[in-house]
Amino acid sequence: MTLEALRDGDPRQVGPYALLGRLGEGGMGVVFLGQAPDGAQVAVKLIHARMDAHADFRRRFAREVAAAKRVARFCTAPVLDADVEGEVAYLVTEYVEGPSLGAAVRDSGPLKGSALDGLAAAMAMALHAIHGAGVVHRDLKPSNVLLSQVGPKVIDFGIAQLMDAEMSSAIVGTPSYMSPEQVSGSAIGPASDIFSWGCTVAFAAGGAPPFGTGSVPTILVRILNDTPDLRGLTGPLRDLVLASLAKNPAERPTAQNLMDRLSTSSASLPAERTGTGTGTGTGTGAGAGVEGGPSVPLPGERADTAGSPPPTAGRRRKVIAGAAAVVVAVAGVSAALAWKGQGTPSPGKTTAADAPTGTGGSPASSPARQPATARRNPLTAQAGVTFFAPPEPAASRQAEEWKDDRPADAELMRKLAAVPYAVRLGQPEVRAKVADTLTGAEQAGGVPAFLINHMPGGDCLPGGIDMDTYQKWIKGIAAQIGGAEAVVILEPSSLVNVPGTKNCDLAGTPAQRYQDLRQAVRSLKANPGTAVYLDGGLDLWPGTEVMAERLVGAGVDEADGFFTNTTGHQRTEKAVQYGKALSACVSLLRSGEKGCPPDAKADPATMPHFIVDTARNGKGSWAPEKHYKDPQTWCNPPGRGVGPRPTTDTKEELVDAYLWIARAGTSSGRCRRGTDGEKDPERGVESPPAGEWWPDLALERARNAVPALR
């Protein structure tokens, strides 16, 4: 580890430990080199204030420290001390001196021969000890393997799962070493660590991650679909790494299997596997609902080992695992998969990726339901529509954590979790989430709403998958929905922030954005019961006439309408007023008018319908009493509440529904309001990054609900 000098604002003392310098920083906190009262050097992890301020986090932290202490001490740099009760939460472990595997490979090149074999054996022993204590590492990667003078040491296990509870939509850490079940949000068990073991050994042998580099979405799609690049690996070790990288977790060897193979060099893989108890993962076809992708093993099938060299008869390999002194330590900087999914499709349920393909790779038929004979908008085809969504996961988890100490707040969270919402589809792997939602809706007799938010550059943000991959992903989702009734909220901010306009300097043109949205709409509208709504922006941003021109360009006439208020907190009546004005302007522009006067009128029969997001507008927009250089009224405004519950009974001819699209309990981002420093001056705290679940904010909005939650 590289030691950096302490920075201004860093503490010089934590408890009895003097802090000498910085070793690293991550999502949970900063790791310092410390000195104990007896002069011994130690590693001190100081937890970020925004995380340790909550009793819930501290309880989880104490639980994970206790779990870490259960790992066998012969392979552990022991946890020396921890304080979960004081003003600042921290953890103290033995200090491990030495470069990380990642740094060593970058500086000196890939490992070979006995060095590579010893590394593989050392990490297998470490995982065996970790799993034997009932702990899952969750974040094994080259930076978490230190090459000390006495051998490789794996650091930073178990506590990574605390980040799962704190984050809801962003990926924290390095995606190149994540397992398919981490990508899909399925249950995480020891088999996930085995996959990461294989990725890390492949990196050590070849100098690059086995699924390549690039944007995060691109890497995650490769993990789900592609075969790994195992350059630098040969013989039995290559076979073992390939087996560990099976897409289906049930097909991977256990840590004990790895140790047995590496120490006895049996040419054939052991019969024992990790089993489905570690989570069923994504072993149900090609990932992400992307049509035409390569398939992956189903439960009970063998992983595809095509292209791997056959075992050499009579060849014996023996790696003395004891030659590497393996020490497993709780230290370093935590990072974890920070978004959750909804499990895996039920056995026997066909998904989009499994569907038969016709000419051009398009799914030939609906995967689970036969198409209806005529198109219909489920929101307008009948009165009294009931919306369906699974209980909101973050609010449900918060209710469970508060149920003993804060029963009243827990009850509010249960009520918040029960309100239907638009199920977010914003990651490459969404098949399980779509399948579970459709199944639940069918059983409950309700209509699900999906929020699709994955377009490259959709909110004028660089990176993401390429557009061809995105359109295939959209077709996969459409094929999975098939003939079922569903509502799709397509790409919020995609028409507010358009490439080639003054507010978005990304490469591209408005015409290309419009074409991309039209293609997505057509793919989804090929289904008979799918209603699709386009981004309608917000009152005064970017302006009614500008927004109308963009909706016309993007083909609102081929969609079912537009949606508004997803980035704002405007009261319902004001959002409806804006929606009507926008709808009238669209109608006039489509009829050939050159502009839209402020009091524009149009025939309702020619005006597009719309949806209003009421997830956060119970108290209306915020007007700060203090003067700020940049008030950021949209950013975590205080005193706001959730608004009207989702319904199609709007009493407005043009309003198809009130729907919860934005997530009521997640942060809008770091709100500095034009001031220096990291804290929100209005709230007096450092707000979490955009997309993170914020319990205090969720509770505030539940308490201020209009009407009250019931």
N, C-alpha and C positions, 0 to 999 in steps of 0.2 A: 504494500500500500504506500502511496505517496503522501508524505506529511506536508501540510501547508500551515503557514503561520495563522494564528488566531486573528480574526477580523474584528473591526470595531463593532461593538455590540455583543460579541461572544462572551459568555461568562468565563471567568478565570478559575472558578471553583464550583463544583457540584457536590453537595454533601461533603464527605471527607476527602474527595478526590480533586487534586489540582489538575487543571486542563493545560496541556502542553502544546497542542496544535490540532488541526483538522485532518481527519483521515478520509472523510467523504460525506456526501449529503444526498438525501433521497426524499421520497414521498412522505415518509413517516418522521424523519428527523435528521439530525446531524450526528455523525460519529466522530468523537474526539479521542486523541491519544491522551490518556490520563496517568497520573501517578498516585498510587495508593499510599496510605500513611506509612507502610513499611518500606516504601521506595520502589515497589514492583510496578512495572508498566502494565496498564490495563486499557481496554477499549471501553469507552463510555458513550452509549447512545442516548442522546437527549431528544425526547419526543417533542414534535412541533406543538406550540401552544394551542393552536386551533384544534388539535386532536385531543390533547390530554386535558382540555377544559371540561370534558364531558365524563361524568361518572360511568356511563355505559362503556366508553372506550377503555377506561382504566380497569374496569372489571374484566373486559376481554384481554387486556394487556396482562393482567395478573394471571389469568388462566393460561395464556400462551407461555409465560415465563415458567409456570409450574410444569407445563408440558415439556418445555425445553430441558428442564432438569431431570426428566425421566429418561432421556437418551443415555445409553450406556456410557459411563465415564471414561472407559478405556479409549473411546474414539471421540471424546468431547473435550474441547477447551471449556472448562466448566463455567457456568454462570456464577459469578462471584458475589453479585449484589444486585438488588433492584429496589427501587422506591416507587410504589404506585399510589402512595397516600400523600406525599408531600406536595409542596407548591409546584414543583416541576417533576414530571415522571421521567425516570431514566433507568437504564439497564447497564450493568457492568459485566464484562466477560474478560477472559484471558486475552491478552494482546497477541495476535498472530503476525509475525513479521515475515514479509516476503512478497514478491510481485504476484499479481493475479495471473491466471492462465491466459486471459485475454491479452494482457500486457506482454507476457513472455512470448506468445506466438507472434504478436505484432513486431516485437523487437528482434526475435531470433529465428522466426520461422516455425513451421509445423513440427510436432514431435514425431519421432520414429522409433521403431524397435522396442526395446525394453522400457524406454521412457514412456512411450504411448501405452504399452500394456500395463505398466505400473499405475499410470494415471487412471485408466479404465477400472482397474481392480480397486484402487483406493476409493474412487467415487462410489463404486458398487458397495463396498463395505460401509461407507458413510450412510448410504441410503438404507442399507439393511438395519443399521442401528437406529436411524430416524424412524423408519416404518415400524420397527419392533417396539418403539415407545408410543405407537399410536399417533404419530405426527406425520404430516405431509409437508415437504419442503415448499413446493409451489413456485419456486423461483430459481431453480438450478440453471446456471449459465456460466460462461467463462469468468466473468467478473466476481462470481461467488465461489471460485475455487482458487485458493492461495497456495503457492508453491513455496512452502517453508523449508528450512534446512533439514527437517526430519521427515519431509514428504508432503504430498498434497493434502490440503485441509479444506473441507467444504464448510462454508459459513452461511449464516443468514437463513435459517429454515423456520418454518412454522408461523412466525409472526407476520409473514406476508399476507396471511388471510385476514388480518385486521384491516388491511387496506380494502378488502372486498366489501367490508361493512361500511366504510367511509366514502367509497366512490360508487358512482352508478353508471357512468357512460364513457369514461375516458380510459384509455389503456395507459398504465403507468409501467415504465420499465422497457425491456427489450423484447419485442414480439418474436424474434427469430427462434427462440428456444421454448415457446409455448406449445402445449399439446393441443390436439384438435378439440378436446373437451373444454379446455380453457377458452379457446376461440369461440366455441359455440355456447358457452355458459352452462354446460352440463355439470353434473356432479364431479367433483375433483377427488381422486383417491391416489394411492401409491402409484398406480399405473401412469399417472400424469408425470410423475418424477422420472419414471423409466424412459418415457419419450424424451424428456429434457436431457437425461443422461446420454441418450443416443445422439442428440443434437450437439451436445458439448464435446463428446468424443470425436464426432465427425469434424467439428471445428478444429480440435487439436490436431487431427490428422491431415486436414486439407487446408487449414488457414482461412476458411470461410464457412459461414453457417450453411447447413445442408439444403436449406430452402432459399438461399440467396439473400440479396439485399434489395433495397428499394423502398417505396412508400409502405406504410404500415398495412393498409388494406391489401396491397399486392402480395405482401409476405403472408398474410393470414389466409388469403385464397390459395396460395401455393401449399401451405401446411395442410389445408383441407383436401386438396386435389392432387398435388404433384408427387412424383417419386423423388426421394432425396438424392442429392449429389454427394457421393461417398468417395470422392477422390482421396487418395492417400491411404485408404483402408484395403486390406487384402485378407484372404483366408478366413479362419474362424472368427476373428474379431469383426471383420466386415459382416459376416453372417449374423453375428449377435447384435450389432448395431442396427442392421436392417430389420431384424425381428423387433427390436425395441421401438422402431419408428412405425409400427403398424398403426393404421388409422383407428382401428378398433381397439380400445384399451384391453379388452378381454383376450386379445391375441398376443399381448406383449409378455415377455418373461418377467418374473419377479426379481427383486434384488438378490434373493437367495439363488435363483437360477443363474443370474449373472456371475455371482461369486463361484458357483459350482463350475460353470463353463470355463471361467478364466483360470481356475485352479486345477481343473482336471482335463480340460481341452477335449471333452467328448464332441465328436463330429456332428452329432444330431442334436437338435433342440430338445430340451426337456419337455415332458408332457405337461407339467404343472404350469399354469398361467395365473395371471393376476385375478381373473374371474370378473364377473359383472358386478360384484359388490363394490368395486371402486368407481362405479359410474359407467353407464352405457355409452357415453361419449357420442361420437358422430358416425358410428359404423353403419350408416343407412344409405350410402350412395354418395354421389359427388356432392361437394360442399356448396353452401351458400345459395342453393336454389339456382345455380348457374347451369343452364341446360347444356348438354353436350360435353360435360366435364368427365374426366376419368372416374371410374367407380372405385370405391373403397370397400373393404371386407364387411360383410354382414356378420352379426353375432353368430358364432359357430363356424364361420368360414375361416380359412387360413389367409394370412396376409399374403399379398402378391409378392413373390420374390423373384419375378422374372428378371433376368439380367444378372443375377448374382452368381458367382462361380460355384460349381458343385463342390461339396466337401471332398477333400483328398483322402482316399482310403489309407488308413494306417498312420496318418499324420497325427502327431501328439504335440500339444503345446501345454506348457505348464508355467503359469505366472505365479510367483510367490507373493501372495497378497500382503504377507507380513513385512515384506521389504519396504513397503510404503507405510509410514506411520500416519494413519488416517486419524485426523482429529476433526470432530464436528463441533462448530462453535456457533452460538447465537451472537452475531456481531454484524457489522457492515450496514448497508442501507437497504431497506425493504422496498420492494416494488411488486405489484400484483396485477392480475387481470381485474379491471375495475368495472366491468359491466357484467350483468347477469342475464342469462337466458331463461327459458322455461322448460328445460329438459329435452327429451328426444321423442321423435314420433313413436306412436304405439306400434308394437310388432304387427306386421302385416299391412300397415297403412302405407300406401304408395305416396311418394312425395314427388315434387316437380323434377328433381334430378333423376328419379328412377323411371319417370314416365317414358313411354315409347316416343321416339323422335321420328318426325316425318321429313319431308323435303326441306333442306336448309337447316336441319337441326331443330326445328320447332317441335314442341310437344304435340303429338298427334291427337291427344284427347285429355280430358280432365283427369287428374290423378285419383281423386277420391269420390267425385260425384259426376254424374252425367250432366252435360250442359242442358240448360233450359232451352226452349224453342224460341223464346222472344226475349229481347233485352228489357230490363226494368231497373229503375232506381229504387233500391229497397227503402229509402227514406221517404219517398213520395208515393209508392205503390199502394201503401195502406196506412191507416191511421194508427196511432198509439204504438209506434215502434219501440221495442225494448232493446237497449244497447247491452252488449256483453263485453266484458274483459276479465281476465283472471284478476284476483286480488292484487292490488299494486304492491310489488315485492318490497320496496324500501319502506313504505309505511307499515306494511305487515310485520316486517322485521323489527321496526321501531316499537310497535305495539307489544311485541313479545319481550323486548328488552326492558320496557318500562312497566310491565304488568305487575310486578311485585312492589317496587318502590314508588311508582307514580301511576297508580291505577286510573285516575281521572284522565291524565294525558294519554295513557295507553288506549283508553276507550275512544278518545278523539282520533287517534291514529287508526284504530280499527274502522271507524266510520269513514275516514278519509280513504283508506285502502279499498273500501267496498264500492266506491263510486266508479262507474265505468269510465274508461279513458281510451285514448288512441294508443294502441300498442306500437311501440317504436321499433322500426326496422332500419337500423343504421349501421349494421356490421355485415361483413361478408357472409357469415353463417347465420341464417335466419329460419331454416326449414323447420326446426323443432318448435320454435316460437309460433310460427304460422300454423303448423299442424295442431299444436295444443290449443291455440285460440279458436281455430275453426271447429275442432271437436267439441270444446266447451260451449261454443255458441250454438252448435247444432243440438246439443243435449239440453241447453237452457232455453232454446227457442228464441234466442236473441240475435242481433246483428253486430258483428265486430267491426271496429274501425282500426285501420292500420295507418300509422304515420311513417311514410317512406322518406328518409333523410340521408341519402348516400351518394348523391350526384357529384361527380368530380367538379370542384370549384363552385359548388352549389350556393354557398354563402360568401362567395368571393374569397375563399380560403384555398391556398395552394395545396397541391398533393392530391392523394386519393387514387383510386383505380382509374384505368383508362376508360374512355366512353364506350368502346365496344364491349368490354367486360361488364360495365354497368348495364347496358341494354340487355345483355344476356341474363344478368341477374334479375332485372325487371321481368323478363319473359319467364324465368323460373318461378318467381312469385306468382305471376298471373296464372301459370299452369297449375300451381299448387292450390290456388283459390278455386280455379275451375268454375263449376256451376253454382258454388255456394254464394250466398248474399254477403256482401262486404262493402265497406266504405274505405276509400283510400285518400288520405291527405297527402298530396304529392309535393315534396320538396319545399318546405317553408324557406322563405328568403330567396328562392331561386329567381324570382322576378323582381324582387326589391334590389338585389345586388347582381347586376347583369354584367358580364365581361364586356369591355369595350365602351362602358359608360363612365361618366365623370366620377361616380362613386365606387368604381371597381376597375382597377388597373391590371387585372389578370388578362393574359393573352386570350383573344377570342373576339367574337362579335355578337351583338344581340341576335342576329339572324340565326347563328349557329345554336345559341341557347334555345331559341324558339323551336328550332328543328328537333333538338334533343328532347325537349319536353313533349312535343307532338308525338314523337316516336314512342315515348314511354306511355303516353295516354292511350295511343292506339293498341299497344300490347295489352294493357290492363282492360281496356274497353272491349277487347275481343271476347271477354267473358260476358255472359248474359245478365249476371246479377251484381256486377261490380260498378259502384258509383265512384267517380274520380273528380277531385276538386283541386284547382290550381291556386298558387300563392296570390292573394289579393292585397297583400301589404297592410298598411295601417293608415288611418286618417292623418293627412298632412305629410306622410312619408311613403313613397317619394312624390306624392301628389296624385289627385284623382285622375287627371287626364293622362299623365305619364303611365300610371298603372293600367288604365284602360287600354292604351296603345299596346302595352306589353302583353296583356291578356289576349287581345285579338291576335297579336303575332304568334303567341304560343298555342293558339287553337282552342280557346275556351269554348268555341262552338262545338268541338268534338268531345269535350269533357262535360261533366254535369254541373259545373259552375266553379266558384272560387271560395276561398276561406279568408277570414280576416281576424285580426287582433291576437295572433299567436305571439308576437313580440311585445305586445302592449298590455295595459291593464285598464283600458277604457271600459266604462260602464256599458252594459249590454245595449241600452237604448241609443247611445252614441255610436257604438259599433254598427248597429243596424242602420242608423241614419247614413253613415259613411258607405255601407254596403249598397244601399239603395242608390246613392249618387253614383257610385262606381258602376253599378249594373246599368243604370240609365246611360251613362257615358259610353260603355261598351256597345250598347244597342245602337246609339247614334253613330258611332264610328263604323260599325258594321254596315250601316245603311248608307254610308258614303259621306256623312257630315265631316267637316274638317276640324272640328273642335267641339268642346263641351262647355256651354255657359254654366255659371254657378247654379242656376235653377233649372238645369236640364231635365226635361220630361221625355218619357218614352212609353210606348205601349208595353204593359207588363208581359204580354204574350211573347214579346221579342227580347225580353231582358233575362240575362242569366241569373240563376238562383245562387245562393251562397250559404255558408256555414259561419257561425260566430264562435270563436274560442272563448269560453267562459270559465276557464280553469283558475284564473287569478284576478278576476275583475269585480269581486264582491264589494269592494270599497271604492272602486273607480281608480283613476289615475292619481298619482302622488304629486303634490305641489309643496316643495320644501319651504319651511319657514326661514331657514338660514340661506345666505347667499353663497353659492359655490361658483367657481369659475366654469366648471362643467358639471351641472347637477346630476347628469345621468339618471333621469327620472325613471328610465326603464330598468335600471340595475338594482335588483333586490330592494325595491322601495319599501320602507317600513310601514307597518300598520295596515297592510293590504290583506285581503281575504279571498278565499275561493268563492266563485260565483254560482249562478244557477246550475242545477244538475243537468246532465245531458238529456235532451228530449227533442222530439220532433213536433211537440205541441207548442209552437212558437207564437201562434196567433198572427204571424206575418206571412203573407203570400209568397214572398221571395226567399224567406229564410227557411231552408230545409231542416236545419237542426241547430241547437246549441250543443256544443261538444267540448269536452276537456281534451285539448290538444297539447298545450304546454304542460310541463310537469310541475305541479303545485309546490313540491317540496325540494326542488333543486335550485342551486345557486345560478344566478345570471353571469357570475364572474367576479373578478376583483374590482370593487367599486371604490375608486379613489376620489372621484368627483372633482378632479382638477387640482387636488392637493398633493403634497409630497408624502412619501411614506407608503406603507402597505395597508394600513387600516382604513376601513370605511369610516369617514369622520361622522357620519350620521348614526352609525351603530356602535362605533367605538371598538370594533373588532376587525380582524383580517378575515374577509369573507372567503369561502372556498373557491377554487377555480370553477369555471363554467361547467355545468353538467353534474357537479357533485351533489349528492344528497346532503341536505343541511337540516338536521333535526329541529333546531330552534326556529328556522324559517318555516318549516312544515307546520310546526305547532302554532306559530303565529297566524298562519293563513287558515288553519283549521279553526282557531278560536274566533277569527274575524269573518267567518263564513257568512255570506248573505245569499240566500237564507241560511239559517243555522243548520249544521250537519245533524242528521237524524239517523 
